[in-house]
Amino acid sequence: MPKIPYMETILIILYFIFFSWMLMKVPFFKNIPGLSYRMLLLFFALKILAGIFMIQIYTHIYDIEIADFHKYYSDGMVLYGVLKESPVDFFRILTGIQTSAVHLEQYYDQMDYWNRPWETPVYNDNRVVIRFNALAAVFSFGSIYIHNIFINFLSLSGLVAIFKFVLRYADKEKLFWLLPGIFLFPGMLFWGSGILKEGLLIWAFGFWIFYTDKIFAQRYFRFSLIIYFAFFSFFLLLLKPYALALWLPCMAGFYLSRNYNTIKIIPGYIISFTVFFMIMLAAGWIFPHYDFIQIMVNKQNNFVNHALALDAGSIIHTRYIDTNIWHLFIEFWRGLFYTVFRPHPLEAYSAVVWLATLENMFIWGMFLWTLFHFDKEGISKYPLFWLCLFYVILLMGFVGMVTPLHGAIVRYKIPALPFLWVFWVHMTRLPDARKINNSRLWNFFNK
């Protein structure tokens, strides 16, 4: 591992101290049951170390050119270089204002991942991470390790927002068990801590859920909340619209089944899914260019073509999906199987694939435990259980259907992992945590 320059090291330490101070002083992070400042600081440090671990693996074990975080970082540095040549052009590209000007092509041509190899009506989310790196470089002077600190503060904040939402509806007696799975689920800790789309996604998705619940369930209508809601909605539509689109019917079903006694849980979700499915079909009919099903099919077909062109080692299959509804239904459940069971130990051929395999084995162990410790009360008593279950099924099925590479599946399923854990905690009888709560180590971190 090459030595980090002396001045860069000092800057890294100063930024870590600054964000640690933010965790202590910002009201959003205060007075959260079970989540003390020391616990937050521990999670923050672990995420930064996980991000450094990813940088080292893809720098010294694998070819750095295949690492997505390096692609986004390199293009971000190209965009950052525009600031010295033309601050006006830098601002235009960074904000997306009038970016079609002909003279800007000279900058786009220097970036390898600004444009996709195929056309799609969906926004190119590579540009979001490239812009993040360019903006971060203004404050980091180009240090990738400082970018790692920035993105992990954001992703940690998003996880805190998810945790605060979950706390409002979860079984308070299982508070101890909620913490580790939301913040330290293996895939979340590794892929959610790199300089990748997933870190920004967790930040935006967590706050969108948090503010949506405040507005629509807690009925807080302050102007600032509306602005936050609109910002994170827009950001998610640019970055990963499927994560938001799949959450919406689950959220609607959750609020229906929670707020109205006359509507039972399952009928509430059936109504919600039916309405959203009809809206999706109608939108595709009215605006053919934005037909969700056709966009999904095109994305999967392009993904398969791209994997074949690269001769990707983690490819699962080379089947193309089409717009036939029955075919999509079958491929959805096949995709869910892929997401849960691939890769498996017989497919592990590298350190990173082994990490994904061990995570899948951990998930298998979770459900094996449930077979012997099933908690029926958690299902009937907490509507949050059903919200998490349906979102996990929808997201994992969608990811497995659209993605033919298990190397990509392990990243794209990241938003489902906190809810997979919450779902599991509520359907399982877990050991009494009082002994752990009274331990010195727990008391130290929970002060």
C-alpha positions in Angstrom: 0.0 0.0 0.0 1.6 3.3 -1.1 2.1 5.9 1.5 -0.4 8.8 1.7 1.2 12.2 1.4 1.7 14.0 4.7 -0.6 16.9 4.0 -3.3 14.6 2.6 -3.2 12.5 5.8 -3.7 15.7 7.9 -6.7 16.7 5.8 -8.2 13.2 6.1 -7.9 13.4 9.9 -9.4 16.9 10.0 -12.4 15.8 7.9 -13.0 12.8 10.0 -13.0 15.0 13.1 -15.3 17.5 11.5 -17.9 14.8 10.5 -17.6 13.2 13.9 -18.4 16.5 15.4 -21.4 16.8 13.1 -22.7 13.4 14.4 -22.6 14.9 17.9 -24.0 18.3 17.2 -26.6 18.0 14.5 -30.1 17.5 16.0 -31.1 14.9 13.5 -28.6 12.5 15.1 -29.6 13.2 18.7 -32.0 11.4 21.1 -32.5 8.2 19.0 -33.3 5.2 21.2 -30.5 2.7 21.1 -28.3 4.8 18.9 -25.9 6.9 21.0 -23.2 9.2 19.7 -20.6 6.5 20.4 -22.6 3.9 18.5 -22.9 6.3 15.5 -19.2 7.0 15.7 -18.5 3.3 15.7 -20.7 2.7 12.6 -19.1 5.7 10.8 -15.6 4.4 11.5 -16.5 0.9 10.3 -18.0 2.3 7.1 -14.9 4.4 6.4 -12.7 1.3 7.0 -14.9 -0.8 4.7 -14.6 1.9 2.0 -10.8 1.9 2.4 -10.9 -1.9 2.2 -12.7 -1.7 -1.1 -10.2 0.8 -2.5 -7.3 -1.5 -1.6 -8.9 -4.6 -3.0 -9.7 -3.1 -6.4 -6.3 -1.3 -6.5 -4.0 -4.1 -5.5 -5.8 -7.4 -6.0 -8.0 -6.7 -9.1 -7.4 -4.6 -12.2 -8.3 -1.2 -11.1 -9.8 -0.5 -14.5 -12.7 -2.9 -13.8 -13.6 -1.1 -10.5 -16.7 1.1 -10.9 -15.7 3.4 -8.2 -12.4 4.2 -10.0 -14.3 4.9 -13.3 -16.6 7.4 -11.6 -13.7 8.9 -9.6 -11.5 9.3 -12.7 -14.3 10.9 -14.7 -15.1 13.1 -11.7 -11.5 14.4 -11.7 -11.8 15.2 -15.4 -14.9 17.2 -14.6 -13.1 18.9 -11.7 -10.4 19.9 -14.1 -12.9 21.9 -16.0 -13.2 24.2 -13.0 -9.7 25.6 -13.7 -10.4 26.0 -17.4 -13.9 27.5 -17.2 -15.8 27.8 -13.9 -18.9 28.7 -15.9 -18.7 25.4 -17.9 -18.0 23.5 -14.7 -21.1 24.9 -13.0 -23.2 24.2 -16.1 -22.1 20.5 -16.3 -22.3 20.1 -12.5 -25.9 21.4 -12.3 -27.1 20.1 -15.6 -28.1 23.6 -16.9 -27.7 23.9 -20.6 -25.4 20.9 -20.9 -26.2 20.3 -24.6 -24.0 23.2 -25.7 -21.7 22.0 -28.5 -18.4 23.3 -27.0 -19.0 21.1 -23.9 -18.5 17.9 -26.0 -14.7 18.5 -25.6 -15.1 17.7 -21.9 -17.5 14.8 -22.4 -15.1 13.1 -24.8 -12.5 13.0 -22.1 -14.8 11.1 -19.8 -15.2 7.3 -20.4 -18.5 6.8 -18.6 -20.4 10.1 -19.1 -22.3 8.4 -21.9 -23.7 4.9 -22.0 -22.9 2.4 -24.8 -26.7 2.3 -25.5 -29.5 4.8 -25.6 -32.4 4.8 -23.1 -35.0 7.3 -22.0 -33.9 6.7 -18.4 -31.4 9.2 -17.1 -27.8 8.0 -17.1 -27.1 7.6 -13.4 -23.3 7.3 -13.9 -23.4 11.1 -14.2 -24.7 11.5 -10.6 -21.7 9.8 -9.1 -19.3 11.6 -11.5 -20.8 14.9 -10.4 -20.5 13.9 -6.8 -16.8 13.2 -7.2 -16.2 16.5 -9.1 -18.0 18.5 -6.3 -16.2 16.5 -3.6 -12.9 17.3 -5.2 -13.5 21.0 -4.7 -13.1 20.3 -0.9 -10.8 17.3 -1.0 -8.3 18.5 -3.6 -8.8 15.1 -5.3 -8.1 12.8 -2.4 -10.1 9.6 -3.0 -9.9 8.8 0.8 -11.6 12.1 1.6 -14.3 11.3 -1.0 -14.7 8.0 1.0 -15.3 10.0 4.2 -17.9 12.2 2.4 -20.0 9.5 0.9 -19.9 7.4 4.1 -21.3 10.3 6.1 -24.1 10.6 3.6 -24.9 6.9 3.5 -24.7 6.7 7.3 -27.2 9.6 7.5 -29.5 7.7 5.2 -29.3 4.6 7.3 -30.1 6.7 10.4 -33.2 8.0 8.6 -34.3 4.5 7.8 -33.7 3.5 11.4 -35.8 6.4 12.7 -38.6 5.4 10.4 -38.4 1.8 11.4 -38.4 2.7 15.1 -41.7 4.5 14.8 -43.5 1.2 13.8 -41.3 -1.6 15.0 -41.5 -3.8 18.1 -39.6 -1.7 20.7 -38.7 -4.9 22.6 -36.5 -5.9 19.6 -34.7 -2.6 19.5 -31.3 -4.2 20.2 -31.7 -6.6 17.3 -32.7 -4.0 14.8 -29.4 -2.1 15.0 -26.9 -4.6 13.6 -28.8 -5.6 10.6 -29.7 -2.1 9.5 -26.2 -0.7 9.8 -23.9 -3.7 9.5 -25.5 -6.1 7.1 -22.5 -7.5 5.2 -23.5 -6.3 1.7 -24.6 -2.9 3.1 -21.3 -2.5 5.0 -19.1 -3.3 2.0 -21.0 -2.1 -1.1 -22.9 0.7 0.7 -19.6 2.1 1.9 -17.8 2.5 -1.4 -17.7 5.6 -3.7 -20.5 4.1 -5.7 -24.1 4.8 -6.6 -25.3 2.6 -3.7 -23.9 5.1 -1.0 -25.8 8.0 -2.6 -28.9 5.8 -3.1 -29.0 4.9 0.6 -28.7 8.5 1.6 -31.5 9.7 -0.7 -33.8 6.7 -0.2 -33.5 6.9 3.6 -34.3 10.6 3.8 -37.1 10.3 1.2 -38.8 7.6 3.4 -38.2 9.6 6.5 -39.7 12.9 5.1 -42.5 11.1 3.3 -43.6 9.5 6.6 -43.4 12.9 8.4 -45.6 14.5 5.8 -48.2 11.8 5.0 -48.4 9.9 8.3 -47.3 12.4 11.0 -49.0 15.2 9.0 -46.1 17.7 9.3 -46.6 20.2 6.5 -43.8 22.7 7.0 -42.4 24.3 3.9 -38.9 23.0 4.5 -40.2 19.4 4.6 -41.9 19.8 1.2 -38.6 21.1 -0.2 -36.7 18.1 1.2 -39.3 15.7 -0.1 -39.2 17.3 -3.6 -35.4 17.3 -3.7 -35.0 13.6 -2.7 -37.8 12.6 -5.0 -36.0 14.3 -7.9 -32.6 12.8 -6.9 -34.0 9.3 -6.7 -35.6 9.6 -10.1 -32.2 10.5 -11.5 -30.3 7.8 -9.6 -32.4 4.7 -9.2 -36.0 5.3 -10.1 -36.9 1.6 -9.7 -36.0 1.7 -6.0 -38.6 4.4 -5.5 -41.2 3.0 -8.0 -41.2 -0.4 -6.2 -41.5 1.3 -2.8 -44.5 3.4 -3.6 -47.2 0.6 -3.8 -45.7 -1.0 -0.7 -45.8 2.3 1.2 -49.4 2.9 0.0 -50.5 -0.5 1.1 -48.8 0.0 4.5 -50.6 3.2 5.2 -53.9 1.8 4.0 -53.6 -1.3 6.3 -52.3 0.7 9.2 -54.7 3.7 9.3 -58.1 2.1 8.4 -59.4 -0.8 10.5 -62.0 -1.7 7.9 -59.3 -2.6 5.4 -57.4 -5.7 6.4 -53.6 -5.9 5.7 -53.6 -8.2 2.6 -56.6 -6.5 0.9 -54.9 -3.1 1.5 -51.8 -4.3 -0.4 -53.9 -5.9 -3.2 -55.7 -2.6 -3.7 -52.4 -0.7 -3.7 -50.6 -3.0 -6.1 -53.6 -3.1 -8.5 -53.9 0.6 -8.6 -50.2 1.2 -9.2 -50.1 -1.5 -11.9 -53.0 0.1 -13.7 -51.3 3.5 -13.5 -48.1 2.0 -14.9 -49.9 0.4 -17.8 -51.9 3.6 -18.5 -48.8 5.8 -18.4 -47.1 3.5 -20.9 -50.1 3.7 -23.2 -50.3 7.5 -23.0 -46.5 8.1 -23.1 -45.0 5.2 -25.1 -41.5 6.6 -24.8 -41.7 6.0 -21.0 -43.4 2.6 -21.1 -42.0 1.1 -17.9 -42.3 -2.5 -19.1 -40.5 -1.7 -22.4 -37.8 0.2 -20.6 -37.3 -2.7 -18.2 -37.1 -5.2 -21.1 -34.6 -3.0 -23.0 -32.5 -2.5 -19.9 -32.3 -6.3 -19.4 -31.5 -7.0 -23.0 -28.8 -4.3 -23.1 -27.4 -5.8 -19.8 -27.1 -9.2 -21.4 -25.5 -7.8 -24.5 -23.0 -5.8 -22.5 -22.1 -8.8 -20.3 -21.5 -11.0 -23.4 -19.4 -8.3 -25.0 -17.2 -8.1 -21.9 -17.2 -11.9 -21.4 -18.1 -11.2 -17.8 -17.1 -14.0 -15.4 -20.1 -13.6 -13.1 -22.8 -14.0 -15.8 -25.7 -16.2 -14.6 -27.6 -16.6 -17.9 -28.0 -15.1 -21.4 -31.8 -15.2 -21.7 -33.6 -12.2 -23.0 -36.9 -11.1 -21.5 -39.7 -9.7 -23.6 -42.9 -7.7 -22.9 -45.2 -10.8 -22.6 -46.7 -10.4 -19.1 -46.8 -14.2 -18.4 -43.1 -14.4 -19.4 -42.2 -11.5 -17.1 -44.1 -13.1 -14.2 -42.1 -16.3 -14.6 -38.8 -14.4 -14.9 -39.6 -12.3 -11.8 -39.8 -15.4 -9.6 -36.7 -16.8 -11.3 -35.0 -13.5 -10.6 -36.0 -13.7 -6.9 -34.4 -17.1 -6.7 -31.2 -15.8 -8.4 -31.0 -12.9 -5.9 -31.3 -15.1 -2.8 -29.2 -18.1 -4.0 -26.6 -16.8 -6.4 -23.7 -16.8 -6.0 -23.4 -20.0 -4.0 -20.2 -21.7 -2.7 -19.6 -23.6 -5.9 -19.5 -20.4 -7.9 -17.1 -18.5 -5.6 -13.9 -17.9 -7.5 -12.5 -14.7 -6.0 -12.4 -12.7 -2.7 -15.3 -10.4 -3.6 -17.5 -13.3 -4.9 -16.8 -15.1 -1.7 -18.0 -12.1 0.3 -21.3 -12.2 -1.7 -21.5 -15.9 -1.2 -21.0 -15.7 2.6 -23.7 -13.0 2.7 -26.1 -15.3 0.9 -25.2 -18.1 3.3 -25.9 -15.7 6.2 -29.4 -15.0 4.7 -30.0 -18.8 4.4 -29.0 -19.2 8.0 -31.4 -16.4 9.0 -34.4 -18.3 7.5 -33.1 -21.6 8.8 -33.2 -20.1 12.3 -36.8 -19.0 11.6 -37.9 -22.6 10.9 -37.3 -23.3 14.6 -38.0 -19.9 16.2 -41.0 -18.6 14.3 -42.9 -15.7 16.0 -46.5 -15.6 14.8 -47.3 -12.5 16.9 -44.8 -10.4 14.9 -46.8 -11.0 11.7 -50.2 -10.0 13.0 -49.1 -7.3 15.5 -46.9 -5.2 13.3 -47.9 -3.9 9.8 -44.3 -3.0 9.3 -43.6 -6.7 8.8 -45.7 -6.8 5.6 -44.2 -3.5 4.3 -40.7 -5.0 4.5 -41.8 -8.4 3.1 -43.4 -7.0 0.0 -40.6 -4.5 -0.7 -37.9 -7.2 -0.3 -39.8 -9.5 -2.7 -40.5 -6.8 -5.3 -37.0 -5.3 -5.3 -35.1 -8.6 -5.2 -37.3 -10.2 -7.9 -36.9 -7.1 -10.1 -33.1 -7.0 -9.6 -32.7 -10.7 -10.4 -34.9 -10.5 -13.4 -33.1 -7.5 -15.0 -29.6 -8.3 -14.0 -27.8 -11.3 -15.5 -24.7 -10.9 -13.4 -24.4 -12.0 -9.8 -21.6 -9.4 -9.4 -24.2 -6.7 -10.1 -27.1 -8.4 -8.2 -25.2 -8.2 -4.9 -25.0 -4.4 -5.3 -28.4 -3.6 -6.7 -30.2 -5.5 -4.0 -28.6 -3.2 -1.3 -31.8 -1.1 -0.7 -33.7 -4.3 0.3 -31.2 -5.4 3.0 -32.3 -3.2 5.9 -35.9 -4.2 5.3 -35.0 -7.9 4.9 -33.5 -7.6 8.4 -36.5 -5.8 9.9 -38.8 -8.4 8.4 -36.7 -11.2 9.8 -36.5 -9.7 13.3 -40.3 -9.4 13.5 -41.0 -13.0 12.3 -38.4 -14.6 14.6 -38.1 -15.2 18.3 -34.7 -14.0 19.2 -32.6 -14.4 22.4 -33.2 -12.1 25.3 -30.9 -9.1 24.8 -31.0 -8.0 28.5 -27.7 -9.7 29.3 -26.0 -8.0 26.4 -27.6 -4.7 27.3 -26.0 -5.0 30.8 -22.6 -5.8 29.5 -19.7 -3.3 29.8 -19.1 -3.2 26.1 -22.7 -2.4 25.2 -22.9 0.2 28.0 -19.7 1.9 26.7 -21.0 2.3 23.2 -24.5 3.1 24.2 -23.7 6.2 26.3 
